[in-house]
């Protein structure tokens, strides 16, 4: 599931100790004045960077949801061998969700 906003994570990334309030509906940010001076441009730039990283990992999230449980995979290996497990269970998911 995609995060609604990367703004709070961007602020925490720039200054983990920063106290702030973020209003998602209006995109308003209120930063405690005693915190490090973070500009809105820095926050938006960092949010874009975090979103880019998140988007680049979409294939990994999709694969994780598509693979059978670890127990089912181990059972399949036990009964069918590693080569068959790879061709029957792993390769189809990797083909469906290729790495970036």
Secondary structure, DSSP 4 states (H G I P E B T S, - for coil): ---S-SHHHHHHHH-TT--EEEETTTTEEEE-TTS----HHHHHHHHHHHHHHHHHTHHHHHHHHHSPPHHHHHHHHHHH-HHHHIIIIIHHHHHHT---
